[in-house]
Each structure stands twice: as C-alpha cells, then as structure tokens.
Amino acid sequence: MNLPEQPTSYLAAVMTLYVQLPETPMRISLADQAMARRLFKDGVPLETVEAALLLGSVRRLIRPKDAPTLSPIRSLAYFQPIIEELIEHPAPKSYLDCLRLKLQQAAKAVSANVQKIRS
C-alpha cells in the first residue's frame, strides 16, 4: 500500500487494517482515530503501519502452547512500540507478503484449535 495523500484515506486504511485483525475491537475508539492521525501527521508510511499490525498479531498468535493467555488488544496504541521498531529497522518490501501469509496461517490454526476445544 502506498501512503495516501489525503489524511481521510490514510485513516480509513489504518482503521480497516486494525479492525480486520484477530483479537482487536470491532469498533474504532476516539483514541485510535487520534493515534492514526498522529501517524499520518508524523509521516509514518502506511506500509510500516500495516507491517507493525501484522507483526504484532503474528507474534501474539504464534506463541508456545504453554504460554499464558494474553488479553485482547483494546487499542491501536498496542502496536506503537512495533511501529517504532520498524521505523528504526525497516523491513524489506517482501516482508509484508510474508506477514500476511503467516497471519492467515496462524489465524486458521488458532481457529482450528478453538473448534477442537469446543467439540
């Protein structure tokens, strides 16, 4: 994704990416909107935000089975440290595709495990 020129396009893209992730709220809070505006104002590329959201979600989903359960993500601010990490150490362009695939696979695995538990 390229950085949209208009803040409304950027905000919409960030919010769409955020709510589509597993374990995130289905609604956007005012604080989430404010953070997305700050990211736009600071010139954070949309690719960096997307990579941070995907990476954070993958890290949560791919954990040892005996690790303690994490509480749901309640705010876009959860991803701020990962955004900063990727600003300092940018990922290669091909990394987004890898993260999308890993998230898809991890979400399927988690979903299958939940169904097994419920059965």
C-alpha positions, -999 to +999 in steps of 0.1 A: +000+000+000+012+035-008+009+064+016-024+081+007-021+118+001-053+125+020-055+120+057-090+106+054-077+078+031-048+071+054-071+070+085-096+047+067-068+024+056-053+022+091-087+016+108-096-011+083-064-029+088-068-027+126-103-040+129-097-069+105-070-083+128-078-111+152-082-101+188-089-064+180-121-045+187-147-043+160-151-006+167-127+023+165-123+045+195-116+082+195-081+074+209-075+050+180-085+077+155-063+103+172-033+079+170-039+072+133-040+110+127-007+113+146+009+086+125-002+104+093+010+137+106+044+122+115+047+108+080+047+071+090+042+052+058+011+030+056+033+000+048+051+005+081+018+006+100+005-024+082+037-044+088+035-034+125-001-045+128+006-078+111+038-085+130+021-077+164-007-101+156+015-128+143+037-126+175+006-129+196-008-159+177+025-178+173+033-185+209+042-216+229+012-236+238+020-234+275+024-196+274-002-176+295-032-164+276-030-128+265-059-104+270-075-090+238-060-059+221-080-029+232-063-001+214-042+008+184-016+020+209-007-016+215+012-015+182+031+017+188+063+000+200+063-022+170+057+008+147+088+024+163+108-008+159+100-009+122+108+028+118+142+022+133+148-011+114+127-011+083+116-045+070+122-054+033+092-048+010+086-085+006+081-089+043+045-077+041+035-106+019+053-130+043+035-115+073+001-116+056+006-153+049+019-161+084-011-143+099-035-161+077-020-195+087-018-186+124-054-174+125-065-207+108-045-228+133-059-209+163-094-212+149-090-249+144-077-253+180-107-234+194-131-256+174-113-287+188-116-274+224-153-267+219-161-301+205 
